Amino acid sequence: MAVTQVKRIAISDSPIPWLLPLVCLLVVFTIYPLIYNVWLSFHEFVPKKRTLKFVGMANWVQLWNDTRFWSALGVTFLYFFIALVFEIILGMAIAMLLDAELPGFGMLRATLSMTLVIPPAIAGMMFLLMEDPQFGVLPYLLNTMGLLDKSTPILATSSLALAGVLVAEIWQWTPFMVLIFMAGLRSLPAEPYEAAMIDGASSFQMFRRLTLPMMSKVIAVAVLLRGIDLFRVFDYVFVMTSGGPGTATYTVSLYAWQQTFSFLKWGYGATLSLVSLVMVMIMANIFIKVFKVRW
Amino acid sequence: MKDSIRKMHLASITDKFVKGQMSRRNFLMAAGKLGLGASALGMGMGRRPFTISQANAQEGLQPSADVIAWLKDVGKPFAGTTLKLATESTPPSNAINSQLKKYFEEATGIKVEIEVLPLEQVLQKLTLDVASSLGTYDLYYIDQSWAASFSQDVFDPREQIEAKADLAMPNYNIDDFLPALVDGICKYENRWVGVPYDIPIFIMIYRKDIYEKLGFKAPATFEELYNNSAAITKEMGPTTYGYAGQMKSGHYALECEWTSMLWGHGGSIFNADKKFVGNDEQGIAALDYYTKLRAIMPPGVDGWTWDGQGQAVAQGVAASMLSWGEFFPFFDDPTQTKVSGLCEVVIPPQPIALRKPADCGYGEIPGVGHQGGSSLAVSKYSKSPDAAWLFMQWATCADTQALITTLGGGTGPTRASVYDDPRVLANARVGAGTTRHLPVVRETIAKYMGSEPDLPEWAQLSSDTIPVSLGKYFAGSYSSSKQALDDIAAQVDAVMKG
């Protein structure tokens, strides 16, 4: 290539040469794996023959009739909604509290963000120990408050296991919401609040009529980011309950992982992953349209 | 310091450490000053997440001169070769990787790279390797449940001995491997899928001091096990319970314990017609017994794999367990547990009845001593099969196994002669990495061993279908043991039909 041509590209107004490296990375690490996953979902690995066999729609038909999948999907949605509701409410409450400039709150804000640097698997193991019926602090506290018999194994009781996992999730990720909401709160204009105070509005009225509407876009972005993550939950469940007891905490991600890596059903695992991806994309797009989320 | 004095001092502090008269920290400091590497105490415990201190760290524990001489002689042509092995974290692999492979590498010039991975990742890598025939790994660590799947992808060691006489290790003696382990771990349709490498097996471990205090003898039957355990829980609970299980829902550990109970009550997983029969009369009786036993266990047991179970005994929370013998050397380590010298081992409880292997399917062998284990084999796709064969012979020969057993925390050898090795017998005393449980391990292997069925679907059945449903049952999702087992039977049928 002539030197002049290189120079011409280097000073080109066209976005193509600048975007090309990124596009290549996207193709290699996103587009190709996605296409391969779709192709894989119409095949199944045969361990004995060491080959992939074309099975047509069999994996998709199996998915439709798979009660374990539907159960896992139900658990995933339940986990998704409960965690999201708690993280939004707690996140907003804590953000508003910390928004006040009181002594020591700066340190509190810094401390809060520390949970985010802990790997989720480690946080899961921490809560696994904290919820142990033998020596865990949570059963002890709940027992002291008269809410739970101390010897009840939270993570091995069908009705409590999901709540036990959610505690870890909410503990770790509420600060993420707090940070986003605090950034939003600090960007709100002061004038509407001054006018409302002159008109005699209560704190609750100001929150409902001013803060929430003005914060809606920020909340929507936070919900979108967390929602996508929540739908793919794996670490906490894997570490704390392995999906048990029975299938009480089995999520779609855990099921896909198990089918792919434990049972070597690569085709079915790919199908499960694709369904999960499609669901997240549909929900995210509906959410973006309804709440007019702008990036 | 003279070498002889240094060695005597080293032996002396090792003895103190083994007897619990010296802390691990002080031992390490003193040993370090005497030129003993800290890695000498860093042995992991196979499938367990805690570590074991080995009993013997004397410099006397080195490969035999004959073995080294043979390696030097036969290994010359392969100098510069690199061998790869993917393995689960087991005592033999850990001992070889951290302490012993250097002797092999120095003698032969062959470099050995050992990847220690979770079991499912080992399976994944092996499957990809055989599917692509790439030969990324020269040696395969093959869990007993995969023997059927990989039987055509590895060399039969008997054939290698015959075909490559010039590479055969003198006195390797392939007949020295315990016949029961050959059958249970590495034999598939008359082929040897490698040689037995690792043997975790269920034995009865109990707190002798508590049993004596309450006037009990070691449990010899399932009835005694329950009665003793219930009495201990009643007398000493909630501080100490009579028995700890491995009952985590959806985990292979739960299937292992259930299988042991099932076999002990005269049941089996499959019948001769290859149909699931865990829901027959004996199966229901076994699950009812398990349920009864569960009621006197610590409350957290539903969340424990063998790890939680072992820790419960180690920390004095439980007085007995029917579980992997590998735990015992850990229990005897005064720096790691509260029960050093307080535990004893006996053979598993006698079965109420025992179904004959001929009445079972897929090679299932009923026996209360539930057996795990793996084999080591040379891959047919290896680019250096001869060098790999040398390593495999060295890694599984009697001399190396004796070193693994003494350095690796009293893990069960797979060769008969290693049980009688003076170095192994010398460690049969209370202390870290004891081998005093090995006679019971040996007897259990010979007479009371139970082996799971061999079929391609077993990975799914044993790690998902059965333990998930059992977990649901113990969590109260079924109205009766019969309903739970009938549901498992239906699910097994569905899996078998594909």
Interface residues (C-beta under 8 A of the other chain):
Chain A: F45 P47 K48 R50 T51 L128 D132 P133 Q134 S151 T152 P153 L155 A156 T157 S158 T241 S242 G243 G244 P245 G246 T247 A248 Q258 F261 S262 F263 L264
Chain B: E120 Q121 L123 Q124 T127 V130 A131 S149 P238 K248 S249 G250 H251 P298 P299 G300 V301 D302 G303 V317 P456 A459 Q460 S463 D464 V468 S469 G471 K472 Y473 F474 A475 G476 S477
